[in-house]
Amino acid sequence: MPFRVEAWIPIGDLGSVNVYAFTEGPTTVLVDSGMFSGKSVYTLLKGLRRFGVDPRSLERVVVTHYHVDHLTGAAILCEALGAELMLARGDLELLLHVGVEQYFRGALELLALAGTPRTVLEEIARSSPAVRVAEAYGAVAELSPKPLGEGDRIGMPGHGYYLVMETPGHTPGHIVLVSHGRRKVLLGDTVLPGITPHVSLHSLDSDPLGDYLSSLSRIAREMDGYQGLPGHGDPIKDVATRTRELIAHHVDRLGEIVNILGKIGKATAFEVAQRVRWRGAENWGSLPPLGKYLALGETLSHLRRLEVLGVVERLEAGGRLQWRLAVNSLDTSRIVRRLGVEALK
């Protein structure tokens, strides 16, 4: 087993991110890196020393996806210690050719089209951790990260090698790392215990929830009995079982949105999101700004998946997007069964 160090992060209720350390002799490889923050990096380094790992032995940092809590700490670690940085190919392309700030602006523009009031958009913009550490993404880009893609092998000190599996959905280029012969998988945020990884729509010509469900289906098929090492929380005893739970959650959420549209008819994503039952929130108004951002992105990704399946259709009028059911019958049980079959293909 690699060492697991919980690096502090200032994000919502998460509190920390798991960084995994593989070490043997004078060589250490980290999977994920914490955040571009003195406290985050300090807790990581202190945790490594607690396990007897000398941070100066760091040779490489492998990052599962571009989110701030997994990637941006590498800007400090690699600059200070001269380590190589490796990042999922799809997320590296986004980082280098789009830029995180432009990506976030595009997401806000889509939320505005989806009927989100300006006051809510301003709250979201002020609270975004990606905006607060935009400089860190520039520092990461200057490190010229090496891209990782499907089937690449990464040697892990003392543990043979791990294979890269592309699992898009939570981010466009998310990867997991599968051990060779040890039935373990480093999951990043593709599969988490206790909470559901968010899947947000950032472009109307994409289908991130479809990508995510395909990724989960692949994990469920190929990793029955594997232990999962997630980006947050404790190890998952059987990752395939947890993966099937996540698939069921999203099928239920798709059905919930079908029911909402069946009751209110044509609606914006903002109007739908206000009626969805969000875990841990009494009502829409009780969600913090970051929670609203994630909830709106989730609602849009589910509406887009329903659109791709032909269950709903998208309309545009007066500079605003709306959705309505595209089927003649409101037999929602039949529709939900169809969604379940599609998700498990």
N, C-alpha and C positions, 0 to 999 in steps of 0.2 A: 504493500500500500504506500502511495506517496504521503508525505506529510501534508496535513491541511492546516493552513493558517487563515484566520478570519481577520481580514483587513477592514478597519473602520471606514464607513462611508456615510455622508450626510444626506441620505435619500430616504424619505418617507419612513415607513416602519421596518425597512430592511435592516438597517443598522450596520451591516457588514457584508462583505463579499468573500467567498472562498477562493483562496489562492493555493494551488497544489504545487508542492516542491518535490522534485525527483533529484536525488543527490547520491553520488558515489565518489569517494576520494576527493579530488580537487575540482569536480564538475557538478554544477547544479543547473537544472532547467525548471523554470516556473511555467505553470499554465494559468493565465490571467494575472493581473498585476495591481488591482486596486485603483485608486483614483488620484488625480493630479492634485494632491493635498498633502501638506506636511504631516498631518496626523495620520492620514491613510497609509502613507509610505512608512512612517515611524512604527505604526502597529504591525505592519508587515515585516519589517526588518527585525523588530523585537521578537516577533513570533518565530521567525527563522532561527534566531540565535537560541531561543528556548529549546528548539529541537536539535541544537548543536550544528546548525548549518551556518557556515561563514558566508555572508552576502558577497564577499569578494570572489567567491567561487562561481558566481552566476555567469553562465555562458550564453544562455538563450532564454527569451521570454516568448511563449506561444500564446496567442490570444484567440479566444473562441469567437468573439464578435466585438463590434466597434463601440458598444455602449460605454458611457463615461466610467462606470465603476469597474469595468473589466479591462479597458484599454489604456486609459490616460495616465495611470501610474507608471506605465512603461516609459513615458517620456522622461521621467526623472531617473528611474532605475537604469535604463540603457545608456543615458547620457553620462551618469556618474560612474557606472561600472563597466562600460564598454561592451555590454551584452548585445547580441543580435536579437532583432525583433521579427517575429513571424506572425502574419495576420491572414485571416480568411480572405481569399481572392475577391469574392463579391463585395465584401465590406471595404477592402482596400481600394477597389475601383471607385466606390462611392466617396471615400475619403479624399482621394487624389483628384478625381475628375468632376465631382459635384461640390464637395465641401459640406461640412456639417451645418454651418450656418445657413447656406442656401437650401439644404435639405429641410431644415427646420422651418425656414420661411415658406417653403412650398407646402409643408404640412399645415401651417397656419392659414395659408390661402385656401387650401382645400376645406379646412374647418369653417372658414368664412362662407364659402360656397354652400356648405352643408347647413347653413342657418344659424351658426353660433354667434351670439351677440358680441359686439365689440368689447364690452366690459369684461366678458369671460375670456376673450382672446388676449386682452391686455394682462389679465391675471396670470394666464398660462405663460405668456412671454416672460413675465417678471420672475416666474418660479422655476423656469427650465434649467436644470443643471448643465445641459449641453451648451447653453448660451454662456453660462457663468465660466465655463472652462474652455471656451472656444480656442483660446491661445494654446492650450495643451494639444489640441488636435493638429495645429500647425507644427508644434514641436515633434509630434509623432511622425508626421509626414516627412520632416527633415531627416529622420532616422533611416529613410528608404527601406521600409519593412519588406521582407521577403514574402511573396504571396503563397498561400497554401490552398490546395484544391483536392478534390476527390481522389483517394487512393495514395496520396503522398505518405511517405513513411517518416516518422520522427523518432529518432533514438532518444530514449529516456534513461538516464544513468541508473544502473541497477535494476532496470525493468524491461530490458529488450527494446522493442519499438512499439509505437502506436500508429494506427492507420487513421488518416483523415477521412471523415464522412461528411459530405455537405448536407446540411439540414436547414434550408432556408425557411423563413417564416417569422420568427422573432426579430430577426434582421435579414436583409436580402442575402447576405453571404454567410450566415452562421454555420459553424462547423462543430462537430463533436469528434472526440478522439477515442478510438476503440483499441483496447489492448490486444496484442497478438498472443493468444493462448492463455489469457488470464481471466476472461469473462468479466471484464470491467470496462466501463465507458465513462469518460469525462464529458459531462453534458453541457457545460456552460449554462445557459438559461433555456435550452430547448425543453427540458423536462425538470420540474422543480417539485419538491415535496410540500404539500400543504397549501401552496398557492398556484395560481394559473399564470403562466408567462403571458404577457400581453402581446397581442398581434395587431398592429395598427396599419391602416391604409394611408399611404403617402402619395399615391398616384392612381388616377382612375383607370389607367391601362394595365395595372398590376392586379394580382390576386394573392396577396400574402397569406390569407387564411387557407386558401386552396393549397399553396405551397407548404404551409405548416402542417395541415392534415396529412399531406402526402409524406412529409418527413416523419410524423408520428407513426403513420401506418408502416413505414419501412422499419423503424425501430422496433415496433411491436412484433413484426414478422421475424426479424433477424436477431433479436437480443433477448429472447425469452430466457429467464434465469440469470441474466447479467446484473451485476451490482452497478448502480449509477452513482457517480460522484458529481453532485450538482453545483451550480454557481452560488447558490444560497441554500442554507439549511443542511441537515444531516444526510448521510448516505441513504440511498434508496435501495432496499433489499432486492427487489425485482423490478427493474426499470420497465419491462414490457407491461406489467400489471398497471403501474402508474400511468404509462403512456395511454393505455386503453381508457383509463379514467378521464384523462384530458380530452381524448376524442369524444367521449360521451358528453362531457361538459359543453363542448362547442356545438355538438348536435342539439343539445337541449337549448343552448342560447339561440341557435338558428331558429328553432321552433318557437321560442319565446318571441322573437322579432316578427315571425310570420303571424303569430297571434295578435301582436300589437297592431300591425298593419291591417289585419282583418277587422279590428275594432275601430280604428280611427281613419282608415282609408289612406289617402295620399298624405305623406308627411316628410319633413326634412329629417336628416340624421340626428340633429339636435333634439327634435321633438320625440324621436324614438328613444334616444339615449336617456331622456328624462323619465321614461316609463319602464326602463329595464331595471331589474332587481340587481343592484350591485352589492357584492359581498362586503360586509363590514360597514355599510352606510344605511342610515335610516331612510334617507331620501336623497334626491339629486343635490339639493342645497347643502347637505352635510359633507359632500365630497370636497376635499381641498383642491386647489388649482391643478396640481399635478395629477390628481385622481380624475378630474374632469377631462384633462387632456388624454389620458390613457383610455378613459371610458368612451370618449368620442371617437378616438382612433379605432377602438375595438368595434364599436357600432358600425362604423364605415366599412371595416374589413368584413364583417358579417353580411352587411347589405350587398357588398360587392360579390361575395361568394354566392349569395342567393340570386344575384343578377346573372352570374356566369351559369348557374344551374337552371336558369329560366324560370325561377319561382317568382321573382320580382322584376320590375322594369324601372329604369331610371328616366326621370323627366327633368328638363331644365326650362325654367321660366323666370324672367325678371332677374337674371343673374343668381338664381338660387336653385340648388339641386333638390329634387324630391324623389321618393320611391313609392311604389304601390304594388300590390299583388298583381302578377301577370297571369294568374290562373283563374278559370271561371268558377271553380268550386272552392269553397272555404273549408273543405274537409282537411283540417290541419293535421289530424292524426296520419292521414295518408301522405301528406306533404313531409311530415317529420320522418316517417319511415323511409321515404325516398332520400332525404338528406343523410340519414344514417348509412344507407347503402352506398351513396356516393363517397362519403367520408372514409369508409373502410376499404375502398378499392385500392 
